[in-house]
Amino acid sequence: MVTAGIAYITNSLYAANHFTQDKIWKHPYVEGTKKSRRRYWWALALNILGLVLITAAVGAFVWGVYIAAKSILELATTRELPFIDG
């Protein structure tokens, strides 16, 4: 949920960066302003933060699955099974 919010804000900041640039009549036809550069760097920082958070979330998920599988395997191998007379 947090990374989805960060992605939304990041995209909004990238769009705001584009719309706050000055339009000029020479190539590349836009010129960055102080406000547009600040929004670009905030967007880039939040983009990196989102990548770090999603990597941590996937890592925590994989680690949790590993711990659960290890515990289930340990439980299955150490538990005595009831003897059934036939």
C-alpha positions, 0 to 999 in steps of 0.5 A: 500500500505504501509503495503504491502511494509512493508510485502515485506521488512520484508520477505526479512529481514527474508530471509537475516537473514537466509542466513547471519548465519554461517553454522556449523557442530553441531546441530542446524547447523547454528549460528547467526552472528551480521549481522543476528541478526540485520536483524532479529530484524529489520524484527521483528520490521517492522512486528509489525509496519505492524500489528499496521498499518493494525489494525489502518487502519481497525479501521479507516474504521470501524469508518468511516462506523459508522460515515457515517451510523449515519449521513445517519440515522440522515439525514433520520429522520430529513428531512421532507418528501414532502406531496403527495395529492392523 
